[in-house]
Amino acid sequence: MGRPGYLSLYADERTQQIFDDFVKTKGITKSTALTEMLEIYMLCADEKLYLELKKKYLGVEVAKQELIQRTDTNAINDYIFIKLGTAYDVEGNPLSGKETIETYMRTCKENGLGYSWFSTQSLHFGMAKKKVSYYNQLISQGETVRMLFAIGGDLNDIYCSAIVQEIVSDKELSVCPGEAESVPEEFGSEERAKIWIKITDIQEEKGLKAAMFKVRSTDANLKQVISNSQFHFGYVYVPEMED
């Protein structure tokens, strides 16, 4: 009987010698390399089955963290951020950032659905697929994903926040993926965008300020970059307090 935790693999002598030199050069152990190889094989062959079995043997919470780490992101608590500029309704009338978000607040309250689909074209190619999958995965696991809305003018700071229920994004323009009444009437059901975010619980923010956050991609202070009009859409986080 084989020893627990050990696995015998057959390979020709030349392959074994190459493998020995490879792991030695890379500075990793054979067990680490083989473990990663087995995980990669199972993920490629049947990802769903592998993750179900991993949940069984590791426990749901541990597996959840493993899944999150595989999405190539740095933190579970990143916020989605957008700075609202001037928008235009279907008749070409300008709306300030505050007026824009207020149309979504009203829509959530009056459409009988409790949510609205927010649209933006802030990213030329839409949100990256990994980001969309990452946030949708968190939502499906019961995590709260929040979106922050900032406005310029005299405030030039975070104005309100919302809870994200779903994200749909593509490189091409598309109409709202949900019900027509989930889009503010100011923008109409024929509005097209590359990013659609389903939001609920839009509330004015009193405690969250831009100066509290850093931009994930650059670690720059959010207040500074939006004051310089250098950042309009992305991902931000609250840095840990130093002792």
NUVO-584517 format. One record per residue (C-alpha): x negated, y negated, z; residue number from 1; residue in three letters. Coordinates in steps of 0.001 Angstrom, whole numbers, plus 500000, padded with zeros to 6 digits. Example, Ala and Ser with C-alpha at 12.3 -4.5 7.8 and 13.67 -1.06 7.14 Angstrom:
BEGIN
((487700, 504500, 507800), 1, "ala")
((486330, 501060, 507140), 2, "ser")
This chain:
BEGIN
((500000, 500000, 500000), 1, "met")
((498701, 496526, 499106), 2, "gly")
((497905, 494079, 501880), 3, "arg")
((500557, 491392, 502556), 4, "pro")
((499725, 488140, 500800), 5, "gly")
((497442, 489808, 498258), 6, "tyr")
((498147, 490417, 494567), 7, "leu")
((496088, 492541, 492178), 8, "ser")
((495767, 491332, 488593), 9, "leu")
((493982, 493124, 485776), 10, "tyr")
((491830, 491207, 483316), 11, "ala")
((488974, 492239, 481054), 12, "asp")
((485456, 491647, 482358), 13, "glu")
((484741, 488675, 480067), 14, "arg")
((487927, 486866, 481124), 15, "thr")
((487097, 487482, 484790), 16, "gln")
((483613, 486010, 484352), 17, "gln")
((485010, 482932, 482594), 18, "ile")
((487612, 482558, 485358), 19, "phe")
((484930, 482825, 488064), 20, "asp")
((482869, 480079, 486426), 21, "asp")
((485928, 477935, 485765), 22, "phe")
((487183, 477824, 489379), 23, "val")
((483629, 477357, 490662), 24, "lys")
((483104, 474375, 488338), 25, "thr")
((486486, 472869, 489266), 26, "lys")
((485769, 473368, 492975), 27, "gly")
((488941, 475314, 493724), 28, "ile")
((489533, 478761, 495144), 29, "thr")
((490791, 481691, 493100), 30, "lys")
((493835, 481993, 495338), 31, "ser")
((494801, 478350, 494703), 32, "thr")
((494430, 478761, 490934), 33, "ala")
((496419, 482008, 490870), 34, "leu")
((499173, 480612, 493078), 35, "thr")
((499578, 477607, 490780), 36, "glu")
((499557, 479919, 487752), 37, "met")
((502349, 482045, 489229), 38, "leu")
((504447, 478975, 490040), 39, "glu")
((503980, 477565, 486552), 40, "ile")
((504975, 480894, 484992), 41, "tyr")
((508169, 481151, 487051), 42, "met")
((509098, 477519, 486377), 43, "leu")
((508652, 478070, 482640), 44, "cys")
((510391, 481446, 482528), 45, "ala")
((513448, 480599, 484663), 46, "asp")
((513267, 477343, 486629), 47, "glu")
((516754, 477717, 488111), 48, "lys")
((516070, 481202, 489483), 49, "leu")
((512662, 480189, 490817), 50, "tyr")
((514080, 477189, 492699), 51, "leu")
((516945, 479248, 494105), 52, "glu")
((514490, 481844, 495411), 53, "leu")
((512200, 479158, 496787), 54, "lys")
((515135, 477688, 498697), 55, "lys")
((515855, 481148, 500085), 56, "lys")
((512319, 481696, 501369), 57, "tyr")
((511332, 478160, 502361), 58, "leu")
((514619, 476724, 503533), 59, "gly")
((516758, 474119, 501766), 60, "val")
((515149, 471015, 503287), 61, "glu")
((511605, 472117, 502505), 62, "val")
((512608, 473026, 498952), 63, "ala")
((514294, 469638, 498558), 64, "lys")
((511034, 467864, 499313), 65, "gln")
((509220, 470153, 496865), 66, "glu")
((511699, 469198, 494142), 67, "leu")
((511322, 465497, 494872), 68, "ile")
((507534, 465694, 494730), 69, "gln")
((507701, 467336, 491287), 70, "arg")
((509411, 464316, 489762), 71, "thr")
((506123, 462391, 489569), 72, "asp")
((507236, 459636, 491874), 73, "thr")
((505681, 458320, 495047), 74, "asn")
((508542, 457818, 497463), 75, "ala")
((512085, 458932, 498117), 76, "ile")
((513064, 455496, 499408), 77, "asn")
((512419, 453419, 496301), 78, "asp")
((515122, 450918, 495441), 79, "tyr")
((516173, 450106, 491895), 80, "ile")
((515798, 446367, 491406), 81, "phe")
((517075, 443852, 488861), 82, "ile")
((516907, 440081, 488693), 83, "lys")
((520017, 438763, 486970), 84, "leu")
((519659, 435987, 484458), 85, "gly")
((522311, 434281, 482366), 86, "thr")
((524813, 436692, 480797), 87, "ala")
((527479, 435995, 478185), 88, "tyr")
((531058, 437247, 478167), 89, "asp")
((532893, 438517, 475082), 90, "val")
((533819, 434954, 474145), 91, "glu")
((530249, 433721, 474402), 92, "gly")
((530697, 431850, 477675), 93, "asn")
((527603, 431847, 479924), 94, "pro")
((527731, 433493, 483351), 95, "leu")
((525162, 432848, 486075), 96, "ser")
((523607, 435756, 487947), 97, "gly")
((525990, 435205, 490861), 98, "lys")
((529021, 435026, 488578), 99, "glu")
((527892, 438196, 486798), 100, "thr")
((527647, 440328, 489927), 101, "ile")
((530950, 438929, 491171), 102, "glu")
((532649, 440326, 488059), 103, "thr")
((531428, 443791, 489087), 104, "tyr")
((532594, 443268, 492679), 105, "met")
((536055, 442356, 491434), 106, "arg")
((536165, 445281, 488999), 107, "thr")
((535333, 447785, 491744), 108, "cys")
((538160, 446431, 493893), 109, "lys")
((540828, 446066, 491217), 110, "glu")
((540388, 448912, 488728), 111, "asn")
((541657, 451656, 491054), 112, "gly")
((538446, 453625, 490624), 113, "leu")
((536313, 452020, 493315), 114, "gly")
((533274, 451801, 491063), 115, "tyr")
((531971, 449997, 488017), 116, "ser")
((529389, 450782, 485347), 117, "trp")
((526659, 448148, 485337), 118, "phe")
((524742, 447758, 482088), 119, "ser")
((521388, 446247, 481219), 120, "thr")
((518888, 446169, 478375), 121, "gln")
((516002, 445008, 480563), 122, "ser")
((513830, 447932, 479438), 123, "leu")
((513238, 448102, 475685), 124, "his")
((513333, 451918, 475576), 125, "phe")
((515691, 452416, 478518), 126, "gly")
((514754, 454111, 481782), 127, "met")
((512231, 456941, 481584), 128, "ala")
((513855, 460376, 481578), 129, "lys")
((511877, 461390, 484658), 130, "lys")
((513182, 458372, 486557), 131, "lys")
((516775, 459079, 485522), 132, "val")
((516429, 462735, 486542), 133, "ser")
((514739, 461753, 489803), 134, "tyr")
((517478, 459412, 490960), 135, "tyr")
((520320, 461630, 489759), 136, "asn")
((518681, 464555, 491585), 137, "gln")
((518551, 462552, 494820), 138, "leu")
((522210, 461572, 494445), 139, "ile")
((523279, 465183, 493847), 140, "ser")
((521409, 466174, 497019), 141, "gln")
((523386, 463664, 499084), 142, "gly")
((520665, 461016, 499347), 143, "glu")
((521677, 457340, 499195), 144, "thr")
((520182, 455478, 496245), 145, "val")
((520504, 451700, 496425), 146, "arg")
((520196, 448999, 493820), 147, "met")
((519175, 445458, 494660), 148, "leu")
((520353, 442435, 492695), 149, "phe")
((518413, 439187, 492821), 150, "ala")
((519438, 435842, 491358), 151, "ile")
((517325, 432818, 490492), 152, "gly")
((518086, 429163, 490942), 153, "gly")
((517956, 427740, 494440), 154, "asp")
((518096, 431213, 496037), 155, "leu")
((515567, 433088, 493893), 156, "asn")
((515936, 436073, 496196), 157, "asp")
((517968, 439211, 496779), 158, "ile")
((521651, 438364, 496659), 159, "tyr")
((523424, 441710, 497060), 160, "cys")
((523034, 445476, 496913), 161, "ser")
((525062, 448439, 495678), 162, "ala")
((525099, 452212, 496032), 163, "ile")
((524210, 454083, 492851), 164, "val")
((526405, 457055, 491923), 165, "gln")
((524920, 457999, 488545), 166, "glu")
((522489, 456767, 485894), 167, "ile")
((522729, 457239, 482140), 168, "val")
((520033, 455899, 479839), 169, "ser")
((518896, 456335, 476249), 170, "asp")
((516569, 454687, 473749), 171, "lys")
((519571, 453786, 471616), 172, "glu")
((522429, 451442, 472496), 173, "leu")
((525593, 453164, 473688), 174, "ser")
((528994, 452226, 475067), 175, "val")
((529923, 452849, 478699), 176, "cys")
((529806, 456581, 479526), 177, "pro")
((532832, 456187, 481837), 178, "gly")
((536343, 454808, 481731), 179, "glu")
((537026, 451579, 479855), 180, "ala")
((538429, 449935, 482994), 181, "glu")
((535141, 450558, 484823), 182, "ser")
((533530, 447758, 482780), 183, "val")
((534356, 444154, 483761), 184, "pro")
((536870, 442652, 481342), 185, "glu")
((534447, 439762, 480786), 186, "glu")
((532160, 442147, 478890), 187, "phe")
((534766, 444436, 477300), 188, "gly")
((534871, 448178, 476661), 189, "ser")
((532827, 447828, 473456), 190, "glu")
((529758, 446515, 475272), 191, "glu")
((526623, 448424, 474345), 192, "arg")
((523464, 448895, 476383), 193, "ala")
((520525, 451256, 476840), 194, "lys")
((520920, 451587, 480615), 195, "ile")
((524211, 452298, 482416), 196, "trp")
((524327, 452538, 486209), 197, "ile")
((527473, 453561, 488070), 198, "lys")
((527695, 451469, 491248), 199, "ile")
((529943, 451216, 494297), 200, "thr")
((529975, 449341, 497609), 201, "asp")
((528583, 446084, 496241), 202, "ile")
((527858, 443870, 499234), 203, "gln")
((526163, 440566, 499805), 204, "glu")
((522817, 441077, 501539), 205, "glu")
((521824, 439064, 504582), 206, "lys")
((519005, 441185, 506014), 207, "gly")
((517042, 442221, 502922), 208, "leu")
((514691, 439633, 501461), 209, "lys")
((512434, 439909, 498431), 210, "ala")
((509373, 439120, 500536), 211, "ala")
((509914, 442425, 502395), 212, "met")
((509326, 444508, 499248), 213, "phe")
((506509, 445508, 496958), 214, "lys")
((506744, 446476, 493297), 215, "val")
((506028, 450195, 492975), 216, "arg")
((503983, 449941, 489769), 217, "ser")
((501641, 447151, 490898), 218, "thr")
((502005, 446833, 494693), 219, "asp")
((502577, 443113, 494159), 220, "ala")
((504893, 441261, 496536), 221, "asn")
((508379, 441126, 495029), 222, "leu")
((509064, 437535, 496107), 223, "lys")
((505949, 436282, 494382), 224, "gln")
((506545, 438032, 491077), 225, "val")
((510214, 437098, 490728), 226, "ile")
((509372, 433508, 491668), 227, "ser")
((506990, 433520, 488716), 228, "asn")
((509637, 435188, 486512), 229, "ser")
((507294, 438111, 485901), 230, "gln")
((509571, 440974, 486978), 231, "phe")
((513194, 441586, 486021), 232, "his")
((513855, 445336, 486352), 233, "phe")
((512018, 448138, 488103), 234, "gly")
((511447, 449990, 491359), 235, "tyr")
((510525, 448472, 494699), 236, "val")
((509818, 449724, 498199), 237, "tyr")
((509336, 448491, 501751), 238, "val")
((505700, 449134, 502775), 239, "pro")
((505083, 450853, 506070), 240, "glu")
((504176, 448573, 508946), 241, "met")
((500566, 448803, 510029), 242, "glu")
((499817, 449530, 513668), 243, "asp")
